Amino acid sequence: MRITFLGTGTSHGVPTLDCMLADYERCPRQVCLKSQTDPKHRRTRSSIVVDTGEASLLIDTSQDFRQQMLEQRVKRIDAILYTHGHADHIYGLPDIRSHCRRQGGSIDIYGSAETLDIIKGAFRYVFVPPEYVGGGIPSLDAHVLDGPIRLGGVTVTPIPVIHGPLGGCYGYRLGNMAYISDVKEIPPASLELLQGLDLLILNCLRPRRHGSHLSMEESLDYVEQLAPNRALLTHMTHDIDYELHEQLLPKDVYFAYDGLRVKTSDGANQDTID
């Protein structure tokens, strides 16, 4: 499988509007300022696309979806997996219409019942279209996912996680790779679903603790507990300076960045990073 990181930032992105409006003077470690010249510090809202060899599976449609598709030239989407219903993970949905039109049919979307209810409420005009539609709307078939399913030649398993008070939040395991972008706690039953991973992609908000996301210390504790062959950290604020903080990471753990491509196979120790 090939995984492309479309975005690795939080709902604020990097640089943040707050820091820009303050001429970057308030930015911790000046990460937002560094992002103007160093693309590894520039973070759009979190999302990945997975090429299984048989299908292109997108996880979340971030608010930066259009920009991400243009930059990474993602020409096909066969299905979309939604982690949860927060705005930074769903509000790129209207632009899926371009892929629907080019592919000549509906695209299947999957998520928990709670997440799909939020999406259908936010985009009622997509799921209950009016008689007249100007500009076009995406054609989507929504499916509640409450157990493993076969997509694109790989087994996709929803991983229930705790992300503050919002219910129905998922990470996903695809073969021997798992992606968990927004999480504060991984329940014991979900930890069992994450054993034997080649690659773990995990939320790492910032060094200090937060009420609904993992801090760097908490993320590394889960990495140590799950012991994947390799781990990549994502969903990061401007508090994470990859040059500074990467020195604190253990072996085979790295910060992801927008545009990073990763190959993973079913064989142990065969992950590679381009």
C-alpha positions in Angstrom: 0.0 0.0 0.0 1.0 3.6 -0.6 -0.1 6.2 1.9 0.0 9.9 1.0 -0.3 12.5 3.8 -2.6 15.1 2.4 -2.5 17.2 5.6 -0.9 16.8 9.1 -2.3 19.8 11.0 -5.1 20.5 13.4 -8.3 22.5 12.9 -6.1 25.7 13.0 -3.6 24.5 10.4 0.0 25.9 10.3 0.5 28.8 10.0 -2.4 29.8 12.1 -4.4 32.9 11.4 -3.8 34.0 15.0 -0.1 34.1 14.5 -0.2 35.7 11.1 -2.4 38.5 12.5 0.2 39.1 15.2 3.0 39.1 12.6 4.1 35.8 14.0 5.4 37.3 17.2 3.2 35.1 19.4 4.0 31.9 17.7 5.7 29.3 20.0 9.2 28.5 18.6 8.3 30.6 15.5 6.9 27.5 13.7 4.4 29.6 11.8 7.1 31.9 10.6 9.3 28.9 9.7 6.4 27.5 7.6 6.8 30.4 5.2 10.1 29.0 4.0 10.1 25.3 5.2 7.3 23.2 3.7 7.7 20.6 6.4 6.4 23.1 8.9 3.4 24.0 6.8 0.4 21.9 7.8 -3.0 21.7 6.2 -5.9 19.9 8.0 -5.3 16.2 8.6 -6.2 13.6 6.0 -4.6 10.8 4.1 -5.2 8.8 0.9 -4.3 5.1 0.7 -3.6 3.4 -2.6 -4.1 -0.3 -2.1 -3.1 -1.3 -5.6 -6.8 -1.9 -6.4 -8.5 1.2 -5.1 -7.8 4.7 -3.8 -9.3 5.1 -0.3 -9.5 8.6 1.3 -9.8 9.2 5.0 -11.7 12.4 5.7 -12.4 15.3 3.5 -10.7 18.2 5.3 -11.5 21.9 4.9 -8.4 22.0 2.7 -9.6 19.1 0.4 -9.5 21.1 -2.8 -6.0 22.4 -2.2 -4.8 19.0 -1.2 -6.2 17.3 -4.3 -4.5 19.9 -6.5 -1.2 19.7 -4.8 -1.0 15.9 -4.6 -2.8 15.3 -7.9 -5.2 12.7 -6.6 -7.2 11.7 -9.6 -9.4 9.0 -8.3 -11.3 8.3 -5.0 -13.1 5.0 -4.8 -14.3 5.3 -1.2 -14.1 7.6 1.8 -13.7 6.7 5.4 -14.7 9.3 8.0 -13.1 9.4 11.4 -15.6 11.8 13.0 -17.9 14.7 12.4 -15.8 17.8 13.3 -15.6 20.5 10.7 -11.9 20.1 9.9 -12.6 16.5 8.8 -15.8 16.8 6.8 -16.1 20.3 5.3 -14.3 19.5 2.1 -17.2 17.1 1.1 -18.9 19.4 -1.5 -15.7 19.3 -3.7 -16.0 15.5 -4.0 -18.4 16.3 -6.8 -15.5 16.7 -9.3 -14.4 13.2 -8.7 -18.0 11.9 -8.9 -18.4 13.6 -12.2 -15.1 12.4 -13.7 -15.6 8.9 -12.5 -19.2 8.8 -13.7 -20.9 7.5 -10.6 -21.5 7.6 -6.9 -18.7 7.3 -4.3 -19.3 5.2 -1.2 -18.7 6.9 2.2 -18.3 5.1 5.5 -18.4 6.0 9.1 -20.1 5.5 12.4 -23.8 6.2 12.7 -23.1 9.3 14.7 -20.6 10.6 12.2 -22.9 10.0 9.2 -25.8 11.7 11.0 -23.6 14.8 11.5 -22.5 14.8 7.8 -26.1 14.4 6.6 -27.2 17.2 8.8 -24.4 19.5 7.6 -25.0 18.7 4.0 -28.7 18.0 3.7 -28.8 19.4 0.2 -26.4 16.6 -0.9 -28.4 13.7 0.7 -31.9 15.2 0.1 -31.3 17.2 -3.0 -33.7 20.0 -4.2 -35.4 19.7 -7.5 -33.1 22.3 -9.0 -29.4 22.1 -8.3 -27.0 24.8 -9.4 -23.4 24.0 -9.9 -23.7 20.3 -9.1 -23.5 18.2 -6.0 -21.6 15.1 -5.2 -23.3 11.7 -5.6 -22.6 9.7 -2.4 -23.8 6.4 -1.0 -23.5 6.4 2.8 -22.9 3.2 4.8 -22.7 2.8 8.5 -19.6 0.9 9.4 -19.7 -1.0 12.6 -17.3 -3.9 11.8 -14.6 -5.0 9.4 -15.2 -4.7 5.6 -13.2 -5.5 2.5 -12.3 -2.5 0.4 -9.8 -2.3 -2.4 -8.4 -5.7 -1.6 -7.6 -4.9 2.1 -9.6 -5.5 5.3 -10.7 -2.2 6.8 -11.5 -2.3 10.5 -13.0 0.6 12.4 -11.2 1.3 15.7 -13.5 3.1 18.2 -11.6 5.8 20.1 -12.4 8.5 22.7 -12.1 12.0 21.4 -13.5 14.3 24.1 -17.3 14.2 24.4 -18.0 13.5 20.7 -19.4 10.0 20.2 -18.8 7.6 17.3 -15.2 8.5 16.7 -13.0 6.1 14.8 -9.5 5.4 13.8 -9.0 2.8 11.0 -6.9 -0.2 10.5 -6.2 -1.1 6.8 -4.3 -4.3 6.6 -1.2 -3.8 8.8 -1.4 0.0 8.8 -3.6 2.0 11.3 -4.5 5.7 11.2 -5.8 7.4 14.3 -5.9 11.2 13.8 -8.0 12.5 16.7 -7.9 10.7 20.0 -7.5 11.2 23.7 -7.8 7.6 24.8 -7.7 4.2 23.0 -10.0 1.7 24.9 -8.6 -1.7 25.7 -10.8 -3.5 23.1 -9.4 -1.1 20.5 -5.9 -1.7 21.5 -6.4 -5.4 20.8 -7.3 -4.4 17.2 -4.0 -2.6 16.8 -1.6 -5.5 17.6 1.0 -6.5 15.0 1.1 -3.3 13.0 3.7 -2.5 10.4 2.8 1.2 10.6 0.9 3.2 13.1 -0.1 6.8 12.3 -1.1 8.6 15.4 -2.4 11.9 16.7 0.3 14.0 18.4 -1.2 17.4 19.1 1.6 19.2 21.1 4.1 18.7 23.9 1.7 19.8 26.7 -1.5 18.0 27.5 -4.9 18.7 26.0 -8.5 17.6 27.0 -9.4 15.8 23.8 -6.1 15.0 22.0 -3.0 13.1 22.8 0.1 15.1 23.8 3.5 14.0 22.5 4.3 12.1 25.7 0.9 10.3 25.6 1.4 9.4 21.9 4.8 7.9 22.5 3.4 5.9 25.4 0.9 4.3 23.0 3.6 3.7 20.4 5.7 2.0 23.1 2.7 -0.1 24.2 1.7 -1.2 20.6 5.2 -1.6 19.3 4.6 -1.2 15.6 7.5 -1.6 13.2 7.3 2.2 12.5 5.2 5.1 13.7 4.4 8.4 12.1 2.9 11.3 14.2 0.2 13.6 12.7 -2.5 16.1 13.6 0.0 18.6 15.0 -0.3 22.2 16.2 2.3 25.0 15.7 3.7 23.9 19.1 5.5 21.0 17.3 8.8 22.0 15.8 9.9 18.9 13.8 13.6 19.9 13.8 13.6 20.5 17.6 11.2 17.7 18.8 12.3 15.0 16.4 15.5 14.7 18.6 13.2 13.5 21.4 11.6 10.7 19.4 12.6 7.1 19.8 13.9 4.9 17.0 11.6 4.4 14.0 9.2 7.2 15.1 8.9 10.3 13.0 6.8 13.4 12.5 4.8 13.2 9.3 4.5 16.2 7.0 2.1 17.3 4.2 3.0 15.4 1.0 4.9 12.6 2.7 4.4 9.3 0.9 4.9 6.0 2.7 4.9 2.5 1.3 4.0 -0.4 3.6 3.7 -4.1 2.9 2.4 -7.1 4.8 6.0 -8.3 5.5 7.6 -7.2 8.7 10.3 -4.5 8.4 9.4 -3.7 4.8 8.0 -0.2 5.3 9.8 2.5 3.4 9.5 6.3 3.4 10.0 8.2 0.1 
